[in-house]
Amino acid sequence: MVQRTVPPRKLEYAARFNKYLDDFNQVISIGVDNVGSKTIALRRKALRKQGAYVLMGKNTIMRKVLRMRAEKYEESNPKICQNATKMLEMIQGNSGLIFVPNSMDVGKLRTSLTDEKVQTPAKTGVTAPVNVIIQPGPTGQDPSQTSFFQALDIPTKINRGQIEIVSSVQLITKGEKVTRSAAELCVMLNLRPFYYGMKVNHIFQNGEVFSADVLDITQSDIACAFNAGVREVAALCLSLNYPTAASVPHSIMDAYKSMLAVGLACSSYSWENLVKVKEVLADPSKFAAPAAATEAAPTEAAAAVEEEEEEEEESSAAAGGMFGGSESSDGGSDDDSSS
């Protein structure tokens, strides 16, 4: 049986791939659909200066290298084997890998990659990334092209010797393939409706692979999710009558409310806070007045600060004439007149 020899370029590619995997702990996968080779080359050059490297290639070869790496270190180094296996899910579609040093922020790199986009015309058969709506107005086309617009169900009229679109029409729908007629109309109207650029799909970091959408999560989102979880835990513990750190504050507050209810029902018992509650129930306006005073206090304080600043400005303006300000020039003119 004749064995096939592996081309030297593939061996070189596998060696370079394994070297990057050994040297870097952070890897991001990028989608390069409808991205030109020149754009990729410029981005590769810019990243190389920052210590990051872009590796492109066929998915079959990249998966083959990762599988061979996993088999090689399956017994000697299970961690490397697991990392190679996890990275297989990053190789999807027309994609590539960027090996990022630990000193580089992955979030900032993702922003710089996705912000750079190129405006392109609509091509036949391409899946539309956005909706394309034709706005009403003159098209610059002569009346002989009316049948073309009618075939696309676009209402038009003849105005001053040219075709004018009467109302807005959605020409292309997001997620659907661009038809030949729609692409030709975009060329006729000189429209370049699509913007294409690199997309960051997955990130490999600390031995885990996660979607790039995780980077969009902010601290406030984490805090809100944590608070929602604590509320659910407290509600569950209260319903089960099982005390925990999340439910005990609510239990104490409920017990104190019960004590206030008993105190209001029994006139022979009283304490300081119960007296305040009785006063508020007897005359709610007493409670509203302190609240209004509390809201007005910051406004009065701000007004006082503004008055102090105005006084300082007036005093500094008055001192300007004494220490060579604007009035010193007037004094100079007085000296000239006296001389």
C-alpha positions in Angstrom: 0.0 0.0 0.0 1.5 3.3 -1.1 1.6 6.0 1.6 0.9 9.6 0.7 3.6 12.0 1.5 2.5 15.2 3.3 3.5 18.4 1.4 6.2 20.5 3.1 3.9 23.5 3.3 1.4 21.6 5.4 4.1 20.4 7.7 5.3 23.9 8.1 1.8 25.1 8.8 1.3 22.5 11.5 4.6 23.4 13.1 3.7 27.0 13.2 0.2 26.3 14.5 1.6 24.1 17.4 4.2 26.8 18.2 1.5 29.4 18.6 -0.6 27.0 20.8 2.5 26.5 23.0 3.3 30.2 23.3 -0.1 31.8 23.8 -2.9 31.2 26.4 -5.4 33.5 24.7 -6.9 32.8 21.3 -9.9 34.3 19.5 -11.6 33.0 16.4 -12.7 35.6 13.8 -15.2 35.4 11.0 -14.0 36.9 7.7 -17.0 36.5 5.5 -16.9 39.1 2.7 -13.7 40.5 4.0 -11.0 41.1 1.4 -7.5 39.6 1.6 -6.0 43.1 1.6 -7.9 44.0 4.8 -6.8 40.8 6.5 -3.2 41.4 5.4 -3.2 44.9 6.9 -4.8 43.7 10.1 -2.2 40.9 10.4 0.6 43.4 10.0 -0.8 45.8 12.6 -1.3 42.9 15.1 2.1 41.5 14.6 3.6 44.8 15.8 1.6 44.4 19.0 2.8 40.8 19.6 -0.4 39.0 18.3 -0.4 36.7 15.3 -3.2 35.8 12.8 -3.4 32.3 11.5 -5.7 31.6 8.5 -6.2 28.2 6.8 -8.6 25.6 5.7 -10.9 24.2 8.4 -10.0 20.6 7.7 -6.2 21.3 8.2 -6.8 23.3 11.4 -9.0 20.6 12.9 -6.5 17.9 11.8 -3.7 19.7 13.7 -5.8 20.1 16.8 -6.9 16.4 16.8 -3.3 15.3 16.3 -2.2 17.5 19.2 -4.9 16.1 21.4 -3.8 12.5 20.6 -0.2 13.4 21.2 -0.7 14.8 24.7 -3.6 12.5 25.7 -1.5 10.6 28.2 1.5 12.9 28.9 -0.4 16.2 29.4 -4.2 15.8 29.7 -4.6 19.6 30.1 -3.1 20.3 26.6 -5.3 17.5 25.2 -8.4 19.1 26.7 -7.5 22.6 25.4 -7.0 21.3 21.9 -10.3 19.4 22.0 -12.2 22.4 23.3 -10.7 24.6 20.5 -12.3 22.4 17.9 -15.6 24.2 18.3 -13.9 27.5 17.4 -13.2 26.3 13.9 -16.5 27.1 12.1 -17.2 28.6 8.7 -14.9 31.0 7.0 -12.8 31.7 10.1 -9.3 32.2 11.4 -7.5 32.4 14.7 -5.7 35.3 16.4 -3.2 34.4 19.1 -3.2 37.1 21.7 -0.5 37.7 24.4 -1.5 37.9 28.0 -0.7 41.6 28.2 -3.3 42.5 25.6 -6.9 43.2 26.6 -9.1 40.9 24.6 -12.1 43.2 25.0 -10.3 46.2 23.5 -9.0 44.0 20.7 -12.4 42.8 19.9 -13.7 46.3 19.7 -11.0 47.4 17.3 -11.6 44.4 15.1 -15.3 44.8 14.8 -15.3 48.6 14.4 -13.3 48.6 11.2 -15.8 47.9 8.4 -15.8 48.4 4.7 -18.9 49.7 2.7 -19.7 47.4 -0.2 -22.5 47.1 -2.8 -25.1 44.4 -2.7 -24.1 41.3 -4.7 -26.3 38.7 -6.1 -26.7 35.6 -3.9 -25.2 37.2 -0.8 -27.2 36.9 2.5 -28.2 40.4 3.5 -26.9 41.5 6.9 -29.4 44.4 7.2 -32.7 45.5 5.7 -32.4 47.8 2.7 -35.2 50.4 2.2 -35.4 52.6 -0.8 -36.4 56.1 0.1 -38.8 58.2 -2.1 -37.3 60.8 -4.4 -35.7 61.2 -7.8 -33.6 58.3 -9.2 -31.8 60.0 -12.1 -33.1 57.3 -14.5 -34.9 58.1 -17.7 -38.5 57.0 -18.3 -37.4 54.0 -20.4 -36.5 52.2 -17.1 -40.1 52.3 -15.7 -40.7 48.7 -16.5 -37.8 47.7 -14.4 -39.2 49.4 -11.3 -42.6 48.0 -12.0 -41.2 44.5 -12.0 -40.0 45.1 -8.4 -43.4 46.6 -7.4 -41.9 50.0 -6.7 -44.4 52.8 -7.2 -42.9 55.6 -9.4 -43.9 58.6 -11.4 -42.3 60.7 -14.2 -41.2 64.1 -12.9 -39.1 66.5 -15.0 -38.0 63.8 -17.4 -36.8 61.3 -14.9 -38.3 58.5 -12.7 -39.2 59.4 -9.2 -40.0 56.9 -6.4 -43.3 57.8 -4.8 -43.0 56.0 -1.4 -40.4 54.1 0.5 -40.1 50.4 -0.3 -38.1 47.6 1.5 -36.0 46.2 -1.3 -33.9 43.6 0.6 -34.8 41.8 3.8 -32.2 40.9 6.4 -31.2 37.2 6.4 -32.5 36.6 2.9 -30.3 36.3 -0.3 -30.0 39.3 -2.5 -31.8 38.8 -5.8 -30.3 39.8 -9.2 -32.9 42.5 -9.7 -32.3 44.1 -6.3 -28.6 44.1 -6.8 -29.0 45.8 -10.2 -31.3 48.4 -8.8 -28.7 49.2 -6.0 -26.1 49.7 -8.8 -28.5 51.9 -10.7 -29.2 54.1 -7.7 -25.5 54.1 -6.7 -26.3 52.4 -3.3 -23.7 50.6 -1.3 -25.9 49.4 1.6 -23.8 46.7 3.2 -20.9 47.1 5.7 -18.6 44.1 6.1 -15.8 43.5 8.6 -14.3 41.0 10.9 -16.4 39.3 13.5 -15.2 37.8 16.8 -17.0 34.5 17.3 -15.3 32.7 20.2 -12.6 33.3 22.8 -10.3 30.7 24.4 -9.0 31.9 27.7 -7.8 30.1 30.8 -8.6 26.7 29.3 -12.2 27.6 28.5 -14.0 28.5 25.3 -16.9 31.0 25.4 -18.8 33.1 23.0 -17.6 36.6 22.4 -21.0 38.0 23.5 -19.9 37.4 27.1 -17.6 40.5 26.7 -20.8 42.7 26.3 -21.8 41.9 29.9 -21.2 44.8 32.2 -20.7 45.1 36.0 -24.3 46.5 36.3 -25.6 43.4 34.4 -23.8 41.1 36.9 -25.1 43.1 39.9 -28.7 43.0 38.5 -28.5 39.2 37.9 -27.1 38.7 41.4 -29.8 40.8 43.0 -32.5 38.9 41.1 -31.0 35.6 42.3 -30.9 36.7 45.9 -34.5 37.8 45.7 -35.5 34.4 44.4 -33.5 32.6 47.1 -35.1 34.8 49.8 -38.6 34.2 48.4 -38.0 30.4 48.3 -36.6 30.3 51.8 -39.5 32.3 53.2 -42.1 30.1 51.6 -40.3 27.0 53.0 -39.8 28.6 56.4 -36.1 27.8 56.1 -33.9 30.7 57.5 -30.9 31.7 55.5 -28.7 34.8 55.2 -30.9 36.0 52.3 -34.3 35.5 54.1 -33.4 36.4 57.8 -33.6 40.2 57.1 -37.0 39.8 55.6 -38.1 37.7 58.6 -36.9 40.2 61.0 -38.7 43.0 59.2 -41.9 41.0 59.1 -41.7 40.3 62.8 -41.2 43.9 63.6 -44.2 44.8 61.5 -46.2 42.3 63.5 -44.9 44.0 66.7 -46.1 47.4 65.4 -49.5 45.9 64.6 -49.8 44.5 68.2 -48.6 47.8 69.7 -51.2 49.7 67.7 -53.9 47.4 68.8 -52.9 47.5 72.5 -53.0 51.0 74.0 -51.2 50.0 77.2 -47.9 49.3 75.4 -45.7 51.9 73.7 -42.1 52.6 72.7 -40.3 55.3 70.8 -40.8 54.1 67.2 -44.4 53.1 67.9 -45.1 56.7 69.0 -43.7 58.0 65.7 -45.9 55.6 63.8 -49.0 56.7 65.7 -48.1 60.4 65.0 -47.7 59.7 61.2 -51.0 57.7 61.1 -52.8 60.5 63.0 -51.4 63.3 60.8 -49.7 62.2 57.6 -48.8 65.8 56.8 -46.1 65.7 59.5 -44.4 62.9 57.6 -44.6 64.8 54.3 -43.1 68.0 55.7 -39.8 66.5 56.8 -39.5 64.7 53.5 -40.0 68.0 51.6 -37.5 69.7 53.8 -34.9 67.0 53.1 -35.4 67.4 49.3 -35.1 71.2 49.6 -31.9 71.0 51.7 -29.6 70.1 48.8 -31.1 72.9 46.6 -30.5 75.5 49.3 -27.0 74.2 49.8 -26.3 74.5 46.0 -27.7 78.0 46.0 -25.5 79.0 48.9 -22.4 77.6 47.0 -23.4 79.6 43.9 -23.7 82.8 46.0 -20.3 82.2 47.5 -18.8 81.7 44.1 -20.3 84.9 42.8 -19.0 86.8 45.8 -15.5 85.4 45.2 -15.7 86.5 41.5 -16.8 90.0 42.5 -14.0 90.2 45.1 -11.4 89.0 42.5 -12.7 91.5 40.0 -12.4 94.3 42.5 -8.9 93.2 43.4 -7.9 93.3 39.7 -7.7 97.0 39.6 -5.4 97.0 42.6 -2.9 94.4 41.3 -2.6 95.2 37.6 -5.9 94.0 36.2 -8.0 95.6 33.5 -8.1 98.9 35.4 -4.3 99.2 35.3 -4.5 100.1 31.7 -7.0 102.8 32.5 -4.6 104.1 35.1 -1.9 104.1 32.5 -4.1 106.3 30.2 -4.6 108.6 33.2 -0.9 108.9 33.7 -0.5 109.8 30.0 -3.2 112.5 30.2 -1.7 114.0 33.3 1.7 114.1 31.7 
